Amino acid sequence: MSAQSLGPDVAEPAASLRILLVRVSSLGDVLHNLPIVADILRHHPDAQIDWVVEEGYASLVQLNVRVHSVIPFALRRWRKSLGRPETRAEIGAFYRQLRVQSYDYVFETQGLLKTGVIMGAARLAKGGQKVGLANGSEGSGYEAISRWFHTKSIALPARTHAVARGRLMVAAALGYEIDDAPDFGLPAAAPDAIRPAWMPQQPYAVYFHGTARNAKKWPVQNWIALGQQFPTMPILLPWGSVGEMADAELLAASLPQAQVLPALTMMEAIDLARNAALVVGVDTGLTHIAAAFMRPTVELYCDSPRWKTEGNWSPSIINLGDEGKPPGALEVIEAVKSLLAAKA
């Protein structure tokens, strides 16, 4: 219908919003921002949402089919070879891709200089806004200089859950309320999907035991005690470093049903979590991914604040421990028993 054929009291249909999300890392933080996509589309069904993300995490964002376009960012790789012509060419191509589209809103939820620069380089449509955080959360690496790139800064309480933080910021900018559980937009595993050779056909458990910070680890003897309580369920042990592989081998030596996995790609690690019948893991991105897939998950907090990232959107998630208060083996064993009983 043309504009001339509309009656005097009939408004023109609003143009669909073009939105860019800038959240490049880390794995858990990218995951925790996924519900923003469903929130926006619930209130603006025709919105086009693009996302700038570190290339290593692009496969996670691409699982959400509601994201129109994923723009990979490769600073972690580029900074190792900034003097090489091919690296400079890649950086130039990234900025050209970033500026192909003009946006009504650019949302930057990380609060860092590097993400502020990306926001600054993005093109705005007439009347568009660049929106970011006015403050960091408690214990975050927020950089106040990031506000230089904002047209609007939104303040939130310092103790705001990692999932709620981005949702509330975007909701405040677009004028809607957050009143429902987060929707991560992650599809469940297809029941007839062919599994890789390292993944058992029968139900299995995953122990996400590895983390970059030693203080966040759960003691080896506790992992062993847990595994000994469930001797018939295969346990898969992923790793991401030489040290984590050594820890996995130590666990496998004491648990006959445990299997040390080969090195996995990001997508393989995501599938590992997505197909698991049980996940027990420390406060790390892959544990949170399992919780986002609504897998029966026990999250272990040993030296990080539980309020910040605990899974609180599903009865299949049990959070134990807190900063400086790691859970004991018996507590975790009882939690696993309750999840398996509920599933049965």
SERO-4910 file (N, C-alpha, C, O; in steps of 0.05 Angstrom, whole numbers):
BEGIN
 pado doro    nc1    nc2    nc3   cac1   cac2   cac3    cc1    cc2    cc3    oc1    oc2    oc3
  Met    A     17    -24      0      0      0      0     18     25      0     37     26     15
  Ser    A     12     44    -17     28     68    -18     20     87      4     -1     84     17
  Ala    A     37    107      9     31    127     30      5    142     23    -10    150     41
  Gln    A      0    147     -3    -23    163    -11    -49    149     -5    -70    162     -1
  Ser    A    -49    122     -4    -73    107      0    -81    103     29   -102     93     35
  Leu    A    -63    111     48    -69    109     76    -88    131     84    -86    154     74
  Gly    A   -107    124    102   -126    144    111   -112    164    129    -89    160    137
  Pro    A   -124    186    136   -112    207    152   -104    199    180    -86    210    192
  Asp    A   -117    178    191   -111    169    218    -94    144    219    -90    132    240
  Val    A    -84    135    195    -69    111    194    -39    118    190    -32    131    170
  Ala    A    -22    110    209      6    117    208     21     98    189     13     76    185
  Glu    A     42    108    178     60     91    162     71     70    180     78     75    203
  Pro    A     75     45    170     88     24    185    116     33    193    131     44    176
  Ala    A    124     28    218    150     36    226    171     19    212    168     -5    209
  Ala    A    193     32    204    215     17    192    228     -1    212    229      5    236
  Ser    A    236    -25    203    249    -44    222    275    -32    232    290    -19    217
  Leu    A    281    -37    257    305    -28    270    329    -43    260    328    -68    256
  Arg    A    351    -29    256    376    -42    249    394    -39    274    401    -16    282
  Ile    A    402    -61    285    416    -61    311    442    -76    309    444    -97    296
  Leu    A    463    -65    321    489    -79    323    496    -83    352    496    -65    368
  Leu    A    501   -108    359    511   -115    386    541   -119    385    552   -132    367
  Val    A    555   -106    403    584   -109    405    590   -122    432    590   -109    452
  Arg    A    596   -148    431    606   -163    454    625   -184    443    616   -204    432
  Val    A    651   -179    446    670   -195    431    680   -219    447    688   -239    435
  Ser    A    680   -217    473    691   -238    490    682   -234    519    669   -213    524
  Ser    A    687   -253    537    698   -279    533    675   -299    527    653   -290    522
  Leu    A    680   -325    527    660   -344    520    635   -341    537    613   -339    527
  Gly    A    639   -341    564    616   -339    582    601   -313    578    576   -313    579
  Asp    A    615   -291    574    603   -265    571    587   -263    545    566   -251    544
  Val    A    598   -275    524    583   -275    499    557   -291    502    536   -282    494
  Leu    A    559   -314    515    535   -330    521    515   -314    536    491   -315    530
  His    A    524   -300    557    505   -286    575    491   -263    561    472   -252    571
  Asn    A    501   -255    538    488   -233    523    469   -243    502    454   -227    490
  Leu    A    468   -269    496    450   -280    476    421   -274    481    406   -269    462
  Pro    A    411   -274    506    382   -268    510    374   -240    501    350   -236    497
  Ile    A    393   -222    497    386   -195    487    372   -198    460    353   -182    454
  Val    A    380   -217    444    369   -220    417    339   -227    419    323   -214    405
  Ala    A    332   -246    435    303   -254    438    287   -231    450    265   -226    442
  Asp    A    299   -216    469    285   -194    481    278   -173    460    255   -164    459
  Ile    A    297   -165    444    292   -145    424    271   -154    404    252   -139    398
  Leu    A    273   -179    395    254   -188    375    226   -193    386    206   -192    372
  Arg    A    224   -197    412    198   -199    425    183   -172    423    158   -172    420
  His    A    198   -150    425    185   -124    424    187   -110    397    172    -92    391
  His    A    206   -119    381    210   -108    354    215   -132    335    237   -137    327
  Pro    A    193   -146    327    196   -171    312    211   -169    286    223   -188    276
  Asp    A    211   -145    274    224   -142    248    253   -131    250    265   -126    229
  Ala    A    263   -129    274    290   -118    277    311   -135    263    309   -160    264
  Gln    A    331   -123    252    354   -137    241    377   -134    261    385   -111    267
  Ile    A    387   -156    271    407   -155    292    433   -167    282    434   -191    275
  Asp    A    454   -152    281    481   -161    275    498   -161    300    491   -149    320
  Trp    A    520   -176    299    536   -180    324    566   -181    316    574   -196    299
  Val    A    582   -165    330    611   -166    328    621   -183    351    615   -178    374
  Val    A    637   -204    345    646   -223    365    674   -233    358    680   -235    334
  Glu    A    690   -239    377    716   -251    372    713   -276    356    695   -292    362
  Glu    A    730   -280    336    726   -302    317    724   -329    330    709   -346    320
  Gly    A    737   -333    352    736   -359    365    709   -366    377    704   -390    382
  Tyr    A    693   -346    381    666   -350    393    644   -346    373    620   -347    380
  Ala    A    651   -342    348    631   -336    327    611   -360    324    588   -356    319
  Ser    A    622   -385    327    605   -408    323    582   -409    344    561   -420    338
  Leu    A    587   -399    368    566   -399    388    544   -379    380    520   -386    381
  Val    A    551   -355    372    531   -335    364    516   -345    339    492   -340    336
  Gln    A    530   -359    321    517   -368    296    496   -390    302    479   -394    285
  Leu    A    497   -403    325    476   -422    332    449   -408    336    428   -421    332
  Asn    A    450   -383    343    425   -368    346    416   -357    319    427   -338    309
  Val    A    397   -371    308    388   -364    280    375   -337    278    370   -327    256
  Arg    A    369   -325    301    356   -299    301    376   -277    295    368   -254    289
  Val    A    402   -283    298    422   -263    292    425   -261    261    431   -282    248
  His    A    422   -238    250    422   -235    221    450   -239    210    453   -254    190
  Ser    A    470   -226    222    497   -228    211    517   -227    234    515   -211    252
  Val    A    537   -245    233    558   -246    252    583   -234    239    592   -244    218
  Ile    A    595   -214    252    619   -201    242    643   -209    259    645   -199    282
  Pro    A    660   -227    249    682   -237    266    703   -215    270    710   -200    252
  Phe    A    714   -214    295    735   -196    303    758   -213    313    753   -232    328
  Ala    A    782   -207    305    805   -225    310    828   -212    324    851   -217    317
  Leu    A    822   -194    343    844   -180    356    864   -198    369    888   -193    368
  Arg    A    855   -220    381    873   -239    395    894   -250    375    917   -254    382
  Arg    A    886   -254    350    905   -264    330    920   -241    317    944   -244    312
  Trp    A    906   -219    311    919   -197    297    942   -185    313    963   -178    302
  Arg    A    939   -182    340    960   -168    355    986   -183    356   1007   -172    364
  Lys    A    986   -209    347   1011   -224    346   1027   -218    321   1050   -225    318
  Ser    A   1014   -205    301   1027   -200    275   1018   -174    263   1013   -173    239
  Leu    A   1017   -153    279   1007   -127    269   1024   -116    246   1014   -100    230
  Gly    A   1049   -123    245   1067   -112    224   1064   -126    197   1075   -116    178
  Arg    A   1050   -148    196   1048   -163    171   1026   -151    153   1005   -144    162
  Pro    A   1032   -148    127   1012   -137    108    985   -151    108    964   -139    106
  Glu    A    986   -178    110    961   -193    109    944   -187    134    919   -188    132
  Thr    A    957   -182    157    942   -176    181    929   -148    178    905   -145    184
  Arg    A    944   -129    168    933   -102    163    910   -104    143    890    -89    145
  Ala    A    912   -121    123    891   -124    103    866   -135    117    843   -127    110
  Glu    A    869   -155    135    846   -166    149    832   -145    166    808   -144    167
  Ile    A    848   -129    180    837   -108    197    821    -88    180    799    -80    187
  Gly    A    832    -81    157    818    -63    139    792    -75    129    772    -61    127
  Ala    A    792   -101    123    768   -114    113    747   -115    135    723   -112    130
  Phe    A    756   -120    160    737   -120    183    723    -93    185    699    -92    187
  Tyr    A    738    -71    184    725    -45    187    707    -38    164    687    -25    167
  Arg    A    714    -47    140    696    -43    117    670    -59    121    649    -48    115
  Gln    A    673    -83    130    648    -99    135    631    -86    157    607    -86    155
  Leu    A    645    -76    178    631    -63    200    614    -39    190    593    -34    201
  Arg    A    624    -25    170    612      0    161    594     -4    136    584     16    125
  Val    A    589    -28    128    571    -33    105    543    -23    112    530    -10     96
  Gln    A    534    -29    136    507    -23    145    508      1    164    526      4    180
  Ser    A    488     18    162    484     39    183    463     29    202    443     16    194
  Tyr    A    466     36    228    449     24    249    434     45    264    443     68    268
  Asp    A    410     37    272    393     54    289    404     54    318    403     74    332
  Tyr    A    414     31    326    426     28    352    451     11    351    451    -10    338
  Val    A    472     20    364    495      3    369    497     -1    399    500     19    414
  Phe    A    496    -25    408    497    -32    437    524    -45    443    531    -65    431
  Glu    A    539    -32    461    565    -43    469    563    -50    499    560    -32    516
  Thr    A    564    -76    505    558    -85    532    583    -93    548    580   -104    570
  Gln    A    606    -89    536    631    -99    549    645    -77    566    657    -83    586
  Gly    A    643    -52    557    654    -30    572    684    -29    572    697    -23    593
  Leu    A    696    -35    549    725    -34    546    733    -14    524    717     -8    507
  Leu    A    758     -5    525    767     13    503    766     -1    476    757     12    457
  Lys    A    774    -27    474    774    -40    448    746    -42    437    743    -39    412
  Thr    A    727    -48    454    699    -50    444    687    -22    439    670    -19    421
  Gly    A    696     -3    454    688     25    448    697     34    421    683     48    407
  Val    A    722     27    414    733     34    388    716     22    365    710     35    345
  Ile    A    708     -3    369    690    -16    349    664     -1    347    654      5    325
  Met    A    652      5    370    628     21    370    632     48    355    615     56    339
  Gly    A    654     61    361    660     87    348    662     85    318    655    104    304
  Ala    A    672     62    308    676     59    279    650     52    265    648     56    241
  Ala    A    630     41    279    605     33    267    590     58    257    591     80    269
  Arg    A    575     55    235    559     77    224    531     78    236    518     58    239
  Leu    A    522    102    243    495    106    253    477    117    230    486    133    214
  Ala    A    453    107    231    432    120    214    425    147    226    432    153    249
  Lys    A    411    163    211    403    189    221    386    186    247    367    171    247
  Gly    A    394    200    268    379    198    293    387    173    309    375    168    330
  Gly    A    407    158    300    414    133    314    429    139    340    437    162    345
  Gln    A    432    118    357    446    121    382    467     99    386    463     76    377
  Lys    A    488    107    400    508     87    409    506     86    439    512    105    453
  Val    A    498     63    449    491     60    477    510     40    491    515     18    480
  Gly    A    519     48    514    537     31    530    532     34    560    514     49    568
  Leu    A    548     20    575    546     21    604    559     45    616    582     52    608
  Ala    A    546     57    635    558     80    649    576     72    672    591     89    682
  Asn    A    575     47    679    591     37    702    596      7    699    581     -6    684
  Gly    A    616     -3    712    622    -32    712    607    -46    734    596    -33    753
  Ser    A    606    -72    733    596    -88    755    618    -93    775    642    -90    768
  Glu    A    611   -102    798    630   -106    819    651   -127    810    644   -150    803
  Gly    A    676   -120    811    698   -138    804    702   -141    774    719   -157    765
  Ser    A    689   -124    758    693   -126    729    717   -110    719    728    -95    735
  Gly    A    724   -114    694    747    -99    683    738    -75    667    750    -67    647
  Tyr    A    717    -62    676    705    -38    662    726    -16    659    741    -10    677
  Glu    A    726     -4    635    744     18    629    727     43    623    713     44    603
  Ala    A    729     63    640    711     87    638    715    101    611    697    115    602
  Ile    A    739     98    599    744    112    574    725    102    552    721    116    532
  Ser    A    713     79    556    694     69    535    670     87    532    657     87    511
  Arg    A    664    104    552    641    122    550    645    144    529    626    157    520
  Trp    A    670    149    521    676    169    501    661    163    475    654    181    460
  Phe    A    655    138    470    643    130    444    612    128    446    600    122    426
  His    A    601    134    469    572    132    473    558    157    465    569    179    467
  Thr    A    533    155    455    515    178    454    497    176    478    484    196    486
  Lys    A    495    152    491    479    149    515    492    128    532    499    106    522
  Ser    A    495    134    558    506    115    577    485    108    598    472    125    609
  Ile    A    483     82    604    462     73    622    475     61    647    492     42    645
  Ala    A    468     71    670    479     61    695    461     38    706    437     39    705
  Leu    A    475     18    717    461     -5    729    473    -10    757    496     -3    761
  Pro    A    458    -23    775    470    -30    801    495    -47    797    496    -64    779
  Ala    A    515    -42    814    540    -57    811    537    -87    814    552   -103    803
  Arg    A    517    -95    830    512   -123    834    488   -132    817    466   -137    827
  Thr    A    492   -133    791    472   -142    772    482   -167    758    505   -167    748
  His    A    466   -188    758    474   -213    746    484   -209    717    474   -191    703
  Ala    A    503   -225    709    516   -222    682    496   -224    659    498   -210    639
  Val    A    475   -241    662    455   -243    641    437   -219    642    429   -208    621
  Ala    A    429   -210    665    410   -188    668    423   -161    659    409   -144    649
  Arg    A    449   -159    662    462   -133    657    458   -122    629    448   -100    625
  Gly    A    464   -139    609    460   -130    581    430   -128    575    423   -109    560
  Arg    A    414   -146    585    385   -145    579    373   -119    590    357   -106    576
  Leu    A    381   -111    614    370    -87    626    379    -62    611    364    -43    608
  Met    A    405    -62    603    415    -39    588    400    -34    562    392    -12    556
  Val    A    397    -55    547    383    -53    521    353    -46    525    342    -30    511
  Ala    A    341    -58    545    313    -53    551    309    -23    558    289    -11    550
  Ala    A    327    -12    574    325     16    581    327     34    556    314     54    554
  Ala    A    345     27    538    348     43    514    324     41    495    317     61    482
  Leu    A    312     17    493    290     13    474    263     17    487    242     16    473
  Gly    A    262     21    513    237     28    526    218      5    532    194      8    531
  Tyr    A    229    -19    539    212    -41    547    221    -52    574    243    -45    583
  Glu    A    205    -69    586    211    -81    612    221   -110    608    212   -124    590
  Ile    A    239   -119    626    247   -147    627    230   -161    648    232   -155    671
  Asp    A    213   -179    639    195   -192    658    193   -222    653    173   -235    662
  Asp    A    213   -234    640    212   -263    635    240   -275    637    260   -260    638
  Ala    A    241   -301    637    266   -316    639    282   -311    613    270   -307    592
  Pro    A    309   -313    614    325   -309    590    321   -331    570    319   -355    577
  Asp    A    319   -324    545    318   -342    522    344   -340    507    349   -319    493
  Phe    A    361   -360    508    387   -359    496    386   -364    465    406   -359    451
  Gly    A    364   -374    456    362   -379    427    379   -402    417    386   -402    393
  Leu    A    387   -420    434    405   -442    427    388   -468    421    373   -476    439
  Pro    A    391   -479    398    375   -503    391    385   -528    405    409   -532    408
  Ala    A    366   -545    413    374   -570    425    386   -588    404    382   -584    380
  Ala    A    401   -608    414    414   -627    395    393   -643    381    373   -652    393
  Ala    A    397   -647    355    379   -664    339    381   -693    348    403   -703    350
  Pro    A    359   -706    354    360   -734    364    373   -753    345    385   -774    354
  Asp    A    372   -748    319    384   -766    300    411   -757    289    421   -768    270
  Ala    A    423   -737    303    449   -727    293    471   -748    297    471   -762    317
  Ile    A    488   -749    278    511   -768    280    531   -758    300    541   -735    297
  Arg    A    538   -774    320    557   -765    340    586   -772    331    590   -792    318
  Pro    A    605   -755    338    633   -762    332    642   -787    347    629   -795    366
  Ala    A    664   -798    339    673   -823    350    679   -821    380    676   -841    394
  Trp    A    688   -798    389    695   -795    418    670   -792    436    673   -793    460
  Met    A    647   -787    424    623   -783    441    606   -808    443    598   -819    423
  Pro    A    602   -818    467    587   -843    471    558   -841    460    547   -819    459
  Gln    A    547   -863    452    519   -864    443    500   -863    467    478   -854    466
  Gln    A    509   -874    490    492   -875    514    495   -849    530    514   -834    525
  Pro    A    477   -844    549    479   -819    565    506   -818    579    517   -837    589
  Tyr    A    517   -794    579    544   -790    592    544   -764    608    527   -747    605
  Ala    A    564   -764    626    569   -740    643    594   -726    632    611   -738    621
  Val    A    594   -700    636    618   -684    630    628   -670    655    612   -659    670
  Tyr    A    653   -672    660    666   -656    682    681   -633    670    703   -638    658
  Phe    A    671   -609    672    686   -586    663    704   -577    687    696   -559    702
  His    A    726   -590    689    744   -587    712    765   -565    708    776   -555    728
  Gly    A    769   -557    683    791   -539    677    783   -509    678    761   -502    670
  Thr    A    802   -493    687    798   -464    687    825   -451    689    844   -462    699
  Ala    A    827   -426    678    853   -413    676    864   -405    703    888   -402    706
  Arg    A    846   -401    722    855   -392    749    854   -414    769    832   -425    774
  Asn    A    877   -422    780    878   -445    798    859   -443    822    848   -463    830
  Ala    A    854   -418    832    837   -415    855    808   -423    849    793   -429    868
  Lys    A    800   -423    824    773   -430    816    769   -461    813    747   -470    809
  Lys    A    791   -475    814    790   -504    810    778   -518    835    780   -508    857
  Trp    A    765   -541    830    755   -558    851    775   -580    856    786   -591    836
  Pro    A    781   -588    881    802   -607    886    799   -633    871    777   -643    868
  Val    A    821   -644    862    821   -669    847    808   -692    863    793   -707    851
  Gln    A    813   -693    889    802   -715    905    771   -713    906    758   -734    909
  Asn    A    760   -689    903    731   -686    903    720   -697    877    699   -710    877
  Trp    A    733   -690    854    724   -701    829    724   -732    829    705   -745    820
  Ile    A    745   -743    841    747   -772    842    725   -784    859    712   -804    852
  Ala    A    720   -771    883    698   -781    900    671   -779    886    655   -797    890
  Leu    A    667   -759    871    642   -756    857    639   -778    836    618   -791    835
  Gly    A    660   -783    820    658   -803    799    655   -831    811    641   -848    798
  Gln    A    666   -836    834    663   -863    846    635   -869    855    628   -892    859
  Gln    A    618   -848    859    591   -852    867    573   -860    844    551   -870    848
  Phe    A    582   -856    819    566   -862    795    583   -878    776    590   -868    754
  Pro    A    590   -903    783    609   -918    767    600   -928    740    617   -936    724
  Thr    A    574   -927    734    564   -938    709    561   -916    687    557   -923    664
  Met    A    562   -891    695    558   -870    675    584   -861    663    602   -852    678
  Pro    A    588   -862    637    613   -853    625    617   -823    632    599   -807    632
  Ile    A    642   -817    638    650   -789    644    670   -780    623    690   -792    619
  Leu    A    663   -757    610    681   -746    590    696   -722    603    685   -706    616
  Leu    A    722   -722    597    740   -702    610    753   -685    588    773   -693    576
  Pro    A    742   -661    582    755   -643    563    778   -628    576    780   -628    600
  Trp    A    793   -615    559    816   -599    569    822   -578    549    816   -580    525
  Gly    A    835   -556    558    842   -535    540    870   -526    541    878   -506    528
  Ser    A    886   -539    557    915   -533    560    930   -558    568    918   -578    576
  Val    A    956   -556    567    973   -579    576    968   -586    605    966   -609    612
  Gly    A    965   -565    622    960   -570    650    933   -583    655    931   -601    671
  Glu    A    913   -574    640    886   -586    643    886   -615    633    872   -632    644
  Met    A    901   -620    612    903   -648    602    915   -666    623    906   -689    626
  Ala    A    936   -656    636    948   -672    658    928   -677    680    928   -699    691
  Asp    A    912   -657    687    892   -661    708    871   -682    699    863   -699    715
  Ala    A    863   -681    673    844   -700    663    855   -728    664    841   -747    671
  Glu    A    880   -731    657    893   -758    658    895   -768    687    892   -792    691
  Leu    A    899   -750    706    900   -758    734    873   -768    743    871   -788    757
  Leu    A    852   -755    735    825   -763    742    818   -790    729    807   -808    742
  Ala    A    825   -793    703    819   -818    689    833   -842    701    823   -864    700
  Ala    A    857   -837    712    872   -859    724    858   -871    748    862   -894    756
  Ser    A    840   -855    761    826   -864    785    797   -871    779    783   -881    797
  Leu    A    787   -865    755    759   -870    748    758   -886    723    761   -875    701
  Pro    A    753   -913    725    753   -930    701    733   -922    679    738   -927    656
  Gln    A    712   -909    687    691   -901    667    697   -874    655    681   -864    638
  Ala    A    720   -861    662    726   -835    651    743   -837    626    759   -855    623
  Gln    A    739   -817    608    753   -816    583    764   -788    578    749   -769    578
  Val    A    790   -787    574    803   -761    567    798   -756    538    804   -773    521
  Leu    A    786   -733    532    778   -727    504    802   -717    488    821   -707    500
  Pro    A    801   -719    462    821   -705    445    816   -675    446    796   -666    457
  Ala    A    835   -660    435    831   -631    433    806   -626    416    802   -637    395
  Leu    A    789   -608    426    763   -602    413    763   -574    402    774   -556    413
  Thr    A    749   -571    379    743   -544    369    721   -532    387    709   -546    404
  Met    A    717   -506    384    696   -493    399    669   -506    394    654   -511    413
  Met    A    662   -512    369    636   -523    362    634   -551    374    612   -559    383
  Glu    A    656   -567    374    655   -593    386    651   -591    416    636   -608    428
  Ala    A    663   -572    429    659   -568    458    631   -560    464    619   -569    484
  Ile    A    619   -544    447    591   -536    451    573   -561    448    555   -565    464
  Asp    A    578   -578    428    562   -602    424    566   -621    448    547   -635    455
  Leu    A    590   -622    459    595   -638    482    576   -630    505    564   -648    517
  Ala    A    573   -604    510    555   -595    530    526   -599    523    510   -606    540
  Arg    A    519   -594    498    492   -596    489    480   -624    490    456   -627    495
  Asn    A    497   -644    487    487   -672    487    490   -686    514    481   -709    517
  Ala    A    501   -673    534    507   -686    560    481   -692    575    462   -677    576
  Ala    A    482   -715    588    460   -722    607    464   -710    634    446   -706    650
  Leu    A    489   -702    640    496   -690    665    522   -674    661    540   -683    648
  Val    A    522   -650    672    546   -633    672    552   -624    700    535   -613    714
  Val    A    577   -628    708    587   -616    733    612   -599    725    630   -610    712
  Gly    A    612   -574    732    634   -557    724    639   -533    741    620   -524    755
  Val    A    663   -524    741    670   -500    755    660   -476    740    648   -479    718
  Asp    A    663   -452    751    653   -428    739    669   -421    714    689   -407    715
  Thr    A    660   -432    692    674   -428    666    653   -427    644    630   -436    647
  Gly    A    661   -417    621    642   -413    599    627   -438    590    603   -436    586
  Leu    A    640   -460    588    627   -484    579    607   -495    599    587   -507    591
  Thr    A    612   -492    625    592   -499    644    567   -483    641    545   -493    642
  His    A    570   -457    636    548   -439    632    533   -445    606    509   -442    605
  Ile    A    548   -454    586    535   -463    561    516   -487    566    494   -487    555
  Ala    A    526   -506    581    509   -529    587    483   -520    602    462   -530    596
  Ala    A    486   -501    620    462   -491    634    444   -477    615    419   -479    617
  Ala    A    455   -462    595    438   -448    575    423   -468    558    401   -462    548
  Phe    A    434   -491    553    420   -512    538    401   -528    556    388   -547    547
  Met    A    398   -520    581    380   -532    600    388   -561    607    370   -577    614
  Arg    A    413   -567    604    423   -593    612    423   -595    643    428   -575    656
  Pro    A    419   -619    655    423   -621    684    451   -613    691    470   -627    684
  Thr    A    454   -591    706    481   -579    710    484   -572    739    467   -560    752
  Val    A    508   -579    750    516   -570    776    539   -551    772    561   -559    763
  Glu    A    535   -526    779    556   -505    777    571   -503    803    558   -500    824
  Leu    A    598   -504    803    614   -503    827    628   -476    829    644   -469    811
  Tyr    A    623   -462    850    636   -436    854    656   -439    877    649   -445    900
  Cys    A    681   -436    870    703   -440    890    717   -414    898    723   -410    921
  Asp    A    721   -396    878    734   -371    884    724   -349    866    740   -332    857
  Ser    A    699   -349    860    686   -328    845    658   -324    856    646   -342    866
  Pro    A    648   -299    854    622   -293    866    599   -307    851    595   -303    827
  Arg    A    583   -322    866    561   -337    854    540   -319    842    528   -326    821
  Trp    A    534   -297    855    512   -279    847    516   -269    818    497   -262    804
  Lys    A    541   -269    809    548   -256    784    540   -273    759    531   -261    739
  Thr    A    543   -299    761    538   -316    737    522   -341    742    518   -356    723
  Glu    A    511   -345    766    498   -370    771    474   -375    752    460   -356    745
  Gly    A    470   -399    744    447   -406    728    422   -405    745    419   -420    764
  Asn    A    403   -388    738    379   -384    755    354   -385    738    333   -374    746
  Trp    A    355   -398    715    332   -397    697    320   -425    692    302   -428    676
  Ser    A    330   -445    706    320   -472    702    322   -489    727    343   -487    741
  Pro    A    302   -505    734    304   -523    757    325   -545    752    331   -560    771
  Ser    A    335   -548    728    356   -568    722    384   -558    729    404   -572    724
  Ile    A    386   -534    740    412   -522    747    414   -520    778    396   -508    790
  Ile    A    435   -530    789    440   -527    818    467   -513    821    487   -521    810
  Asn    A    467   -491    836    491   -475    841    501   -480    869    486   -478    888
  Leu    A    527   -487    872    538   -493    898    564   -478    903    579   -472    884
  Gly    A    568   -471    928    593   -456    935    590   -426    931    569   -417    923
  Asp    A    612   -412    936    613   -384    932    642   -375    934    659   -391    937
  Glu    A    646   -349    931    673   -339    931    687   -346    958    678   -337    979
  Gly    A    709   -361    956    723   -369    980    710   -391    996    719   -398   1018
  Lys    A    688   -402    985    673   -423   1000    666   -446    981    643   -450    974
  Pro    A    686   -462    972    681   -483    953    663   -504    966    664   -510    990
  Pro    A    645   -517    950    628   -538    960    644   -563    966    664   -568    954
  Gly    A    634   -579    985    646   -604    991    637   -626    972    617   -623    958
  Ala    A    651   -648    972    644   -671    954    616   -682    960    601   -687    942
  Leu    A    609   -685    986    583   -696    993    560   -679    983    540   -689    974
  Glu    A    564   -652    985    543   -633    976    539   -636    946    516   -636    937
  Val    A    560   -640    931    558   -642    902    546   -669    895    529   -671    876
  Ile    A    554   -690    909    542   -717    904    512   -716    907    498   -728    891
  Glu    A    502   -704    929    474   -702    934    460   -687    912    437   -694    904
  Ala    A    472   -665    902    460   -649    881    458   -666    855    437   -664    842
  Val    A    478   -681    849    477   -698    825    456   -719    828    441   -724    809
  Lys    A    454   -731    851    433   -751    855    405   -739    851    388   -752    839
  Ser    A    401   -715    860    374   -702    857    368   -696    828    345   -699    819
  Leu    A    388   -687    812    384   -682    784    378   -707    769    360   -708    752
  Leu    A    393   -728    774    389   -754    760    362   -766    767    349   -777    750
  Ala    A    354   -763    792    328   -773    800    305   -758    787    286   -770    778
  Ala    A    308   -731    785    288   -715    772    286   -722    742    264   -723    732
  Lys    A    308   -727    729    308   -734    701    295   -762    697    280   -766    678
  Ala    A    301   -780    715    290   -807    712    260   -807    716    247   -828    714
***
